[in-house]
Amino acid sequence: MLYYEDVRRSILIATLAASALLLRGTPETPLTADQIVQKHIQALGGAAKLNAIQTLVVTGKASILGQTEAPLSIQVKRPNFLRLEITFQGRKVVQAFDGVTAWTINPMIGADPKQSSEEDTRAAQESSDFIGGNLVDYKSKGNAVELVDQEDLDGVAVYKLKITKKSGSVEYDYLDAKSFLPIKTEGKRSQLGQEILYESKIANYKPVEGVLMPFNLTQLVNGRIAMEITVEKMDANIPLDASVFKMPEKPAP
């Protein structure tokens, strides 16, 4: 037979246990890949502000192989035009994509513009959405996204997303689990007949027309730093003619 004190104690223990459960709340449901992508888009500034940026002009400097510092400019125009210029040792190197053709001008190997290889053209096509990146409107781009894991990257909790692109190539994006901003991308690419591992470490986000854009980028090839880019200025919605991105005709002989 229970005494009054035993009953009172049992009720008190049950009440405390129930309170603890209420304070703890229900366990959080893990986010799906689509939910992570949506939070990522909102973190950048939202779809409306992203879509409002039609052109972007970037100026800054690039440190190449940790030695030479070179002025750099990037011009971007929707839907998929891209032009990169780096002035290296007094000579301007150009890499561009006009939506169909990727081409280069490299005075160190020749004065004439040269159409890029099929591999480089595909890489240019896949990276031409400089404004939105891999994840914004990924379905309309023909890409598939899946959540690989939530893990630790250099002391930061991240979501690791696998992006299978329309071409079949695969890239991994690492999003900060708190800010939902990318801090690293990586993948493999064929270059000059060899497979290389490329990585981009992304940092120093600042608002441009209400959209967070990275102002520091470190590019690595096979684990070694190839280029470090420091952005000094980004200007949005400056008129850019499509001809800027077209490969110049070779001069007549």
Rosetta blueprint (number, residue, H / E / L):
1 M L
2 L L
3 Y L
4 Y H
5 E H
6 D H
7 V H
8 R H
9 R H
10 S H
11 I H
12 L H
13 I H
14 A H
15 T H
16 L H
17 A H
18 A H
19 S H
20 A H
21 L H
22 L H
23 L H
24 R H
25 G L
26 T L
27 P L
28 E L
29 T L
30 P L
31 L L
32 T L
33 A H
34 D H
35 Q H
36 I H
37 V H
38 Q H
39 K H
40 H H
41 I H
42 Q H
43 A H
44 L H
45 G L
46 G L
47 A H
48 A H
49 K H
50 L H
51 N H
52 A H
53 I L
54 Q L
55 T E
56 L E
57 V E
58 V E
59 T E
60 G E
61 K E
62 A E
63 S E
64 I E
65 L L
66 G L
67 Q L
68 T E
69 E E
70 A E
71 P E
72 L E
73 S E
74 I E
75 Q E
76 V E
77 K E
78 R L
79 P L
80 N L
81 F E
82 L E
83 R E
84 L E
85 E E
86 I E
87 T E
88 F E
89 Q L
90 G L
91 R E
92 K E
93 V E
94 V E
95 Q E
96 A E
97 F E
98 D L
99 G L
100 V L
101 T L
102 A E
103 W E
104 T E
105 I E
106 N L
107 P L
108 M L
109 I L
110 G L
111 A L
112 D L
113 P L
114 K E
115 Q E
116 S L
117 S L
118 E H
119 E H
120 D H
121 T H
122 R H
123 A H
124 A H
125 Q H
126 E H
127 S L
128 S L
129 D L
130 F L
131 I L
132 G L
133 G L
134 N L
135 L L
136 V L
137 D L
138 Y L
139 K L
140 S L
141 K L
142 G L
143 N L
144 A E
145 V E
146 E E
147 L E
148 V E
149 D E
150 Q E
151 E E
152 D E
153 L E
154 D L
155 G L
156 V E
157 A E
158 V E
159 Y E
160 K E
161 L E
162 K E
163 I E
164 T E
165 K L
166 K L
167 S L
168 G L
169 S L
170 V E
171 E E
172 Y E
173 D E
174 Y E
175 L E
176 D E
177 A L
178 K L
179 S L
180 F L
181 L L
182 P E
183 I E
184 K E
185 T E
186 E E
187 G E
188 K E
189 R E
190 S E
191 Q E
192 L L
193 G L
194 Q E
195 E E
196 I E
197 L E
198 Y E
199 E E
200 S E
201 K E
202 I E
203 A E
204 N E
205 Y E
206 K E
207 P E
208 V E
209 E L
210 G L
211 V E
212 L E
213 M E
214 P E
215 F E
216 N E
217 L E
218 T E
219 Q E
220 L E
221 V E
222 N L
223 G L
224 R E
225 I E
226 A E
227 M E
228 E E
229 I E
230 T E
231 V E
232 E E
233 K E
234 M E
235 D E
236 A E
237 N L
238 I L
239 P L
240 L L
241 D L
242 A H
243 S H
244 V H
245 F H
246 K L
247 M L
248 P L
249 E L
250 K L
251 P L
252 A L
253 P L
